[in-house]
Amino acid sequence: MSDAQTTVIGASIIITGNIVGEDDDLIIRGRVEGAIQVGGTVTIEEHGIVKADIDASEIVVHGILVGNIESAERVEIGSTGRVVGNIKTERLVIQPGARVRGEIDMSDAKVAHVSIPSHKKVETLDASTTALARAALPRLGSRLPERRPTPVETVVKRTPVNIKDAAKAKATAAAAAVAEPTKKAVGRRRRG
């Protein structure tokens, strides 16, 4: 029988500092800033917000995590989970709908295993989620990295379109198309 206990950080609790535990489990429903080192499982529930590096046996993210993750056994990012940071683990599970921005390192793993359903696309953290995280973390004084444009956005931004010029060109083309049949009809009347 294990002596491991579970500690729950409630939704209204804000902790600034380090959390250290032997074999205990930790469930986070509130906010935490600092570092977390636990021998058991760390679970960030859907409304939990964490700005910390986490080192634990197993890590489950259903909320927002800004920080690096190191797990001896397994990391799972649920469909509502958002992670901005690097992940180092032996096993990784990413549910459809989860968003991750960072590097994944499984090189030290004995048997590398990534579980991503093939019929679902894994999305990266987008601007709306980054804005949500920024809005949710003002008391923690966090600074999330700015969203960098994708290559497609960069190309679009480099080739601006002047709407007035486009409308003028369209109007000119339409006027030319109308004028062309009129010129032909006038030329026929003069001949005959």
VOGU-3710 file (C-alpha; in Angstrom, 3 decimals, decimal comma):
1> msdaqttvig> 0,000/0,000/0,000  1,358/3,400/-1,032  1,651/6,333/1,352  1,265/8,815/-1,526  -1,200/11,599/-0,904  -2,907/14,004/-3,260  -2,697/17,750/-2,768  -5,297/19,937/-4,485  -4,688/23,614/-5,228  -8,194/25,082/-5,423
11> asiiitgniv> -9,552/27,331/-8,150  -9,326/30,477/-6,008  -5,745/29,805/-4,817  -2,700/31,604/-6,286  0,731/30,249/-5,318  4,002/32,024/-6,082  7,030/29,911/-5,213  8,408/26,409/-5,499  6,446/23,238/-4,793  8,447/20,139/-3,842
21> gedddliirg> 7,113/16,705/-2,931  8,369/13,129/-2,659  5,859/10,630/-4,064  2,761/12,786/-3,670  0,373/13,727/-6,456  -0,610/17,322/-7,183  -3,838/18,585/-8,764  -3,871/22,239/-9,831  -7,206/23,993/-10,308  -5,907/27,502/-9,493
31> rvegaiqvgg> -2,744/29,380/-10,453  0,891/28,544/-9,745  4,079/30,442/-10,584  7,534/29,084/-9,758  8,861/25,544/-10,054  7,187/22,208/-9,375  9,129/19,067/-8,485  6,986/16,116/-7,474  7,700/12,383/-7,476  4,098/11,533/-8,349
41> tvtieehgiv> 1,620/12,879/-10,910  1,003/16,568/-11,579  -2,421/17,286/-13,099  -3,362/20,744/-14,356  -7,122/20,800/-14,660  -9,042/22,681/-17,357  -9,142/26,058/-15,577  -5,712/25,681/-13,973  -2,993/28,112/-15,049  0,664/27,332/-14,379
51> kadidaseiv> 3,755/29,385/-15,148  6,464/27,022/-13,974  8,946/24,369/-14,987  7,608/20,976/-13,938  9,637/17,874/-13,067  7,413/14,931/-12,154  6,929/11,246/-12,735  3,793/11,856/-14,789  2,240/15,113/-16,036  -1,315/15,645/-17,326
61> vhgilvgnie> -2,290/19,031/-18,789  -5,917/20,049/-19,381  -5,352/23,753/-18,600  -2,648/26,272/-19,522  1,043/25,633/-18,866  3,798/28,123/-19,665  7,077/26,408/-18,822  9,240/23,390/-19,543  8,158/19,859/-18,707  10,404/16,968/-17,695
71> saerveigst> 8,762/13,643/-16,954  10,372/10,310/-16,142  7,379/8,334/-17,386  4,636/10,075/-19,327  3,180/13,425/-20,425  -0,428/13,740/-21,573  -1,893/16,893/-23,059  -5,682/16,760/-23,103  -7,961/18,301/-25,720  -8,308/21,516/-23,678
81> grvvgnikte> -4,591/21,627/-22,794  -2,306/24,446/-23,921  1,478/24,201/-23,478  4,089/26,853/-24,257  7,442/25,262/-23,449  9,717/22,323/-24,138  8,737/18,756/-23,296  11,194/16,020/-22,298  9,643/12,622/-21,607  9,716/8,933/-22,345
91> rlviqpgarv> 6,086/8,756/-23,538  3,894/11,526/-24,935  0,134/11,555/-25,551  -1,419/14,529/-27,352  -5,204/14,507/-27,629  -6,998/16,081/-30,628  -7,565/19,782/-29,950  -4,488/20,158/-27,732  -2,100/22,963/-28,586  1,665/22,888/-28,087
101> rgeidmsdak> 4,415/25,399/-28,832  7,910/24,178/-28,036  10,348/21,363/-28,645  9,761/17,711/-27,827  12,731/15,617/-26,694  12,338/11,862/-26,392  15,979/11,037/-27,140  16,773/9,711/-23,652  13,744/7,461/-23,705  14,221/3,713/-23,481
111> vahvsipshk> 11,351/3,109/-25,893  10,166/6,224/-27,673  6,406/6,325/-28,061  4,263/9,205/-29,306  0,529/8,696/-29,397  -1,221/11,031/-31,844  -4,425/9,844/-33,524  -3,704/9,799/-37,257  -7,142/11,090/-38,270  -6,814/14,289/-36,241
121> kvetldastt> -4,535/17,253/-36,833  -2,482/18,466/-33,886  -2,713/22,245/-33,828  -0,106/24,668/-32,602  -0,846/27,462/-30,222  -2,546/30,269/-32,128  -2,925/33,981/-31,477  -6,280/33,648/-29,709  -4,936/31,089/-27,240  -1,816/33,171/-26,644
131> alaraalprl> -4,039/36,192/-25,985  -6,150/34,081/-23,615  -3,037/33,002/-21,721  -1,801/36,612/-21,526  -5,173/37,749/-20,200  -5,284/34,912/-17,663  -1,794/35,499/-16,275  -1,610/39,251/-15,533  -1,227/38,751/-11,800  1,671/36,426/-12,386
141> gsrlperrpt> 3,572/39,009/-14,415  4,189/36,534/-17,210  5,504/37,464/-20,607  4,484/35,073/-23,346  6,425/35,213/-26,590  4,801/37,115/-29,424  3,221/34,983/-32,123  5,448/34,797/-35,171  3,726/34,850/-38,568  3,608/31,647/-40,543
151> pvetvvkrtp> 5,352/31,576/-43,953  1,964/32,024/-45,684  1,184/35,126/-43,602  4,636/36,503/-44,346  4,103/36,159/-48,103  0,711/37,850/-47,878  2,159/40,691/-45,829  4,977/41,230/-48,328  2,600/41,606/-51,296  0,064/44,251/-50,244
161> vnikdaakak> -2,910/44,878/-52,515  -4,200/48,390/-52,977  -7,981/48,049/-52,984  -8,530/51,348/-54,845  -6,176/50,257/-57,658  -7,873/46,863/-57,889  -11,341/48,474/-58,074  -10,129/50,985/-60,676  -8,637/48,197/-62,819  -11,874/46,220/-62,599
171> ataaaaavae> -13,956/49,273/-63,578  -11,627/50,017/-66,512  -11,881/46,427/-67,749  -15,678/46,509/-67,464  -15,865/49,831/-69,347  -13,600/48,465/-72,098  -15,776/45,371/-72,451  -18,903/47,534/-72,846  -17,222/49,993/-75,243  -15,870/47,317/-77,597
181> ptkkavgrrr> -19,258/46,074/-78,944  -20,444/49,705/-79,248  -17,464/50,610/-81,473  -18,191/47,638/-83,735  -21,840/48,626/-84,078  -20,958/52,258/-84,930  -18,457/51,051/-87,564  -21,156/48,909/-89,246  -23,615/51,791/-89,454  -21,074/54,030/-91,192
191> rg> -20,356/51,434/-93,855  -23,922/50,785/-94,726
//
